[in-house]
Each structure stands twice: as C-alpha cells, then as structure tokens.
C-alpha cells in the first residue's frame, strides 16, 4: 500500500509540474548595460574599447559602445567633441549635469580639477556638469629629420610666428612642398591665436569679436605664407594630420593629444613645442585654451543605468585609468597629481608633448568665454572665410568682418548657443 501511495504522489507531482509548473532555477535579470555614444576615429575607438574591457574585467559590469548618429537622442553617456557642443548648448533638456547623476547614484565625485580644464564643464558653483576626458591644447609638432635636412637645429623650434617664417623658407629650399600645415583652423588660428594674443575671440556675453587688429594681422600673414607655398591647407578638420604622419609636411599645429597618433609616423622623428605667439602684441604671450572631447550625461534614463554609469565615471577617475588616458589617448591629466604620475609612465615623445602643452597653457588667462569652434554655425562660417583668404580670394579684414557679422546673426537667432555651458 505504501508503494502505491508513493507512486501516486510522484505521478501527481509530475502532472502538477507540467510546462507551466516545472520547478526552474530563477532566471537572472538581464544585466544593466548603459550606452556610451562617441564619434572617435577607429584608432581612438579601439583604445576606448580596451578601457571598457578593462572595466568589465575588474568590476564585472559593462558599457556598450555605440556611434553617435545625427538626430538621435543622447545615450546614457556621450563623449562629445568641441564640434558637437552646439547640440548640448541648444538642447539642454536632453542632458543632465554630471554632479547630479553622481549624487543621485550615491557615488562620490571628488575631483580637484585643474583650472585650465574648468571652462565649459563647471557651473557657477564650481560643480562638474561634464567630465573633460580627452582635453588638449594646440602645440607645434615638427619633423626633426626635416629640420636636419634643412640645416636647422632639430632641438630648437620657433617660438614666435615671426621666427617661424625663416624656418619655413629653409624647409622649402630643402625640397619640402609643404613646410607647414594646420589641423582645426578655427580652433588653432581663431580661438587660440586670439587667446594667446590677449584678444579673446568672443566677449563675456557670447558675441563674436575676432576681427581686431591682432587677428587680422595673423590671418593676413598666413595668406602671404599660402601664396609663397610655405603653408598648405588640406581641410577644416584634422585632414592635415595625415599629411604630417606621411612625412609630406614638416610642421603642423594641432591638438597636443595627437602625439599618440604620430608615434608611428613614417620617417618622422617627432619634435614638439608650444604654440608660437606674436611678440608684438600688448602684454606679451597669454595662455592657450584647453578643450576637447568631454563626457555628458543624457537625460531620461532609468535609475539603474545612471548607477552603472556613475560607477564607470568613478572608474575613469581612478589614478591608473587617468594615466592610461594620457599615455594612450594623449589627453591632458585632470589633476596635478595625475600629471606627475603620468610623466613617470610616458615615453619621451609623450613627455615632450605634455610639457609643451602645459607650457602653452601657462600664465593668467582671460575670463572663460565661448569658443568659436564650439558653435557649429559660427565655426563653419569662419572656416569658409579663412579658406577664402588663404586661397587669395578675399582680404583678411573683409573676411573676418564678414565672419563676425554672419556668425553673430547665427547667435542672435539661437541665443542658447552663446552660453559657455548649458546649465
């Protein structure tokens, strides 16, 4: 009888545990995976992927990399270049301040940010609204092999724009069809030449004013270099950088972080120096500007995604990752401690680039103001007018007057773009 009862109990349990009742191991909830949107080139995307893989291995959490597509709503985290800042400034409701996300997620945000990195990413109370992940400043890179060929001292670069013309003449005589080029023309030759000359390109209210005498003289000088084929322009972005990497151009002004990309340049022994300055301007050389990709937080995401994103931000701020961002990506260290630690880990070229960047940034800066290159419409107009001057189609004064007038019309129609940051 007991056997029969046992059999009936077993059969009953099997019937009750049919497809809808079978005992199962509870399924794990899908892991929260915040997205990080970017538009980095292939090399820098691969470097960022390595950092995210390291984060996964060390924490067990993951971040999904996606490309930024025009018109898409912001991802949880967004690595935005200076040329994408118009999207942030004009659509502040699509973003939330970084300090707010970190606070709500319960993750401490303790960062003594270097003064040169604060403009645009801190609010009036000094709180971080975004993280300056890969900031840099323009410097002069040069090919020491080209200098030797031209009879120039490979360890001495021109300090001023006036000195530079003599270098360009010797390089051209040595057979270089491209003695000098520049990436990011508006960033280098409008925003930074203006800052270094002590005549900012914009005023405190966000209006454009880069048509004063120092800027006109600089752009006109570049026009004479273009006529003499001392200077060659290849585009409005970083197109010129490839010409330097190929050994075609002997000198280039571009972002200091590009030293990471120039390490494997063919036939190039890399030299680097601070951005040249005009020694005839009142007050002497002023600091250059720091800018570049920064990490912004998209609005309207689930709290769980923000908690994971906050942990990733904390990971980025760890000393080892700070060093890695400097070593592999060429970004400026966020703190003085990170700078000193990075110098001990960098190869010689990296040390030179970092030293040159900080030399460019030394001195008392003007009040933080809007950068022309951060406003898409104004930058495009300025690029058009610079190209017209350097193609000998327009005089410098007329071109800069037009660029300022047209650019201010753009800002007048969209006042939100006049802000340094959106919050």
Secondary structure, DSSP 8 states (H G I E B T S, - for coil): -HHHHHHHHHHHHHHHTSTTT-------------EEEE---HHHHHHHHHHHHHHHHHHS---EEEE--TT----SEEEE-GGGHHHHHH-GGGEE-HHHHHHHHT--------GGGTTTTB-TTS-BSSEEEEEE-EEEEEEHHHHHHTT--TT---SBHHHHHHHHHHHHHTT-SEEEEESSHHIIIIIIHHHHTT--SB-TTS-B---SHHHHHHHHHHHHHHHTTSEE---SSSHHHHHHHTTSEEEEEEEGGGHHHHTT-TT--EEEEE--B-TTSTT-------EEEEEEEESS--HHHHHHHHHHHHHHTSHHHHHHHHHHH----SSHHHHHHHHTTS-HHHHHHHHHHHHHH-S--------GGGSHHHHHHHHHHHHHHHTTSS-HHHHHHHHHHHHHHHHHH-GGGGSSS--
